């Protein structure tokens, strides 16, 4: 399915057009995935509000770690669009290119802190359908995250799973946001 199929002729409600305008201002273009979500206007609005609630300055999960988590979940779910967009955001949040390149092997990399490794291990476990969060991982997380942070971490991972699985299933291609 191509993101443009009949989207040019489709009339979007004002609030979807507003989201598109904000995307053009932030990214220089409308996101292809947004055009697809725009076909479900109220769902798209709710999804946008949920993302804004999770990716806020007062989050107990720092911006760089949020970006690392979204990139890793996107890698696991084979979402090239999400890897592209979230990698660009990670670079803006001062994540190094070396760290992004080492992300798939974070457990063995000295580039990642123990807090980051615990969060990324959790994100991988939650993302993989054949895995279960065990006591050892729960204990590991407990040394770095309080209950509120763990709830937000889980919500972010769940959101990114929804987003990356949606985009991957519909074949949303990268838009060239990250040129690394």
Legacy VTK file of the C-alpha trace (Angstrom):
# vtk DataFile Version 3.0
C-alpha trace
ASCII
DATASET POLYDATA
POINTS 180 float
0.000 0.000 0.000
1.433 3.373 -0.882
0.888 6.228 1.531
-0.240 8.549 -1.280
-2.999 6.338 -2.677
-6.066 8.601 -2.762
-4.694 10.682 0.136
-4.263 13.737 -2.096
-7.976 13.795 -2.869
-9.092 12.905 0.645
-10.355 15.820 2.720
-8.959 15.804 6.236
-10.609 17.477 9.248
-9.075 20.760 10.442
-7.193 19.148 13.321
-5.475 16.643 11.013
-4.480 19.478 8.665
-3.112 21.323 11.716
-0.991 18.290 12.659
0.290 18.140 9.066
1.213 21.846 9.228
3.102 21.277 12.480
4.956 18.371 10.875
5.916 20.500 7.872
7.299 23.112 10.261
9.192 20.578 12.398
10.396 18.100 9.751
10.112 20.094 6.535
7.522 17.622 5.228
4.403 15.756 6.234
5.199 12.313 7.575
4.049 9.554 5.241
2.751 7.549 8.181
0.663 10.543 9.261
-1.109 10.553 5.917
-2.153 6.972 6.583
-3.177 7.635 10.198
-5.054 10.689 8.932
-7.569 8.334 7.359
-8.692 7.589 10.914
-8.858 11.206 12.097
-9.908 10.703 15.716
-7.476 7.812 16.132
-4.702 9.946 14.648
-5.505 12.795 17.022
-5.487 10.430 20.007
-2.206 8.881 18.852
-0.626 12.317 18.449
-1.755 13.392 21.922
-0.440 10.151 23.422
2.959 10.655 21.799
3.119 14.244 23.057
2.277 13.016 26.582
5.110 10.470 26.453
7.712 12.673 24.757
7.551 15.680 27.068
10.251 17.637 28.861
9.045 16.564 32.317
9.267 12.837 31.536
11.357 10.816 34.001
12.975 9.181 30.949
15.561 11.559 29.478
15.203 12.541 25.795
18.302 10.674 24.578
17.161 7.436 26.212
13.636 7.861 24.807
15.192 8.115 21.352
17.426 5.083 21.865
14.398 3.072 22.949
12.305 4.079 19.953
15.118 3.313 17.518
15.752 -0.116 19.067
12.071 -1.093 19.046
11.862 0.077 15.423
14.891 -2.023 14.482
13.333 -5.131 16.009
10.046 -4.481 14.175
11.790 -3.855 10.825
10.379 -0.339 10.488
12.855 1.541 8.295
10.700 4.683 8.417
10.768 4.724 12.228
14.498 3.977 12.388
15.098 6.888 10.005
12.921 9.407 11.851
13.876 8.340 15.378
17.601 8.195 14.545
17.443 11.780 13.283
15.730 12.804 16.517
18.335 10.885 18.542
21.143 12.793 16.835
19.370 16.070 17.652
19.252 14.875 21.261
23.036 14.425 21.278
23.127 10.655 20.866
26.312 9.901 18.964
26.401 8.099 15.639
28.674 5.505 17.260
26.023 4.793 19.876
23.317 4.409 17.238
25.535 2.020 15.283
26.184 -0.059 18.434
22.519 -0.134 19.456
21.749 -3.671 18.307
24.597 -4.949 20.510
24.130 -2.514 23.424
24.673 -5.139 26.150
28.288 -5.630 25.055
29.087 -2.005 24.268
30.939 0.302 26.668
29.074 3.236 25.078
25.911 2.527 27.086
25.339 3.176 30.794
23.864 0.478 33.006
20.604 2.490 33.137
20.439 2.559 29.338
21.263 -1.146 29.105
18.507 -2.036 31.582
15.941 0.070 29.701
16.990 -1.317 26.317
16.911 -4.916 27.593
13.404 -4.251 28.881
12.342 -2.713 25.548
13.657 -5.748 23.666
11.884 -8.161 26.012
8.575 -6.319 25.800
8.857 -6.054 22.008
9.611 -9.717 21.357
6.416 -11.760 21.555
8.276 -14.897 22.614
9.886 -13.266 25.673
8.612 -12.532 29.152
9.818 -9.985 31.685
11.360 -12.055 34.466
12.412 -11.350 38.036
16.045 -10.667 37.132
15.097 -7.990 34.599
12.560 -6.489 37.000
15.242 -6.277 39.703
17.704 -4.754 37.229
15.161 -2.103 36.246
14.405 -1.370 39.902
17.947 -0.158 40.482
17.518 2.564 37.850
13.813 3.409 37.609
11.097 4.137 40.136
7.530 2.946 39.574
6.457 6.105 37.708
9.446 5.928 35.375
8.838 2.227 34.729
5.207 2.897 33.789
6.317 5.639 31.395
9.088 3.458 29.990
6.549 0.705 29.341
4.094 3.138 27.734
6.801 4.489 25.420
7.851 0.984 24.361
4.208 0.004 23.777
3.591 3.172 21.758
6.647 2.564 19.590
5.575 -1.029 19.006
2.190 0.206 17.789
3.774 2.834 15.575
6.544 0.711 14.086
4.347 -2.321 13.473
1.737 -0.113 11.764
4.320 1.531 9.510
6.206 -1.682 8.720
3.004 -3.553 7.856
1.945 -0.805 5.443
5.400 -0.503 3.909
6.010 3.131 4.888
9.417 3.972 3.435
12.049 6.147 5.096
11.862 9.833 4.204
15.577 10.561 4.475
15.537 12.382 7.802
18.702 10.661 8.985
21.499 10.690 6.452
23.959 8.610 8.492
LINES 1 181
180 0 1 2 3 4 5 6 7 8 9 10 11 12 13 14 15 16 17 18 19 20 21 22 23 24 25 26 27 28 29 30 31 32 33 34 35 36 37 38 39 40 41 42 43 44 45 46 47 48 49 50 51 52 53 54 55 56 57 58 59 60 61 62 63 64 65 66 67 68 69 70 71 72 73 74 75 76 77 78 79 80 81 82 83 84 85 86 87 88 89 90 91 92 93 94 95 96 97 98 99 100 101 102 103 104 105 106 107 108 109 110 111 112 113 114 115 116 117 118 119 120 121 122 123 124 125 126 127 128 129 130 131 132 133 134 135 136 137 138 139 140 141 142 143 144 145 146 147 148 149 150 151 152 153 154 155 156 157 158 159 160 161 162 163 164 165 166 167 168 169 170 171 172 173 174 175 176 177 178 179
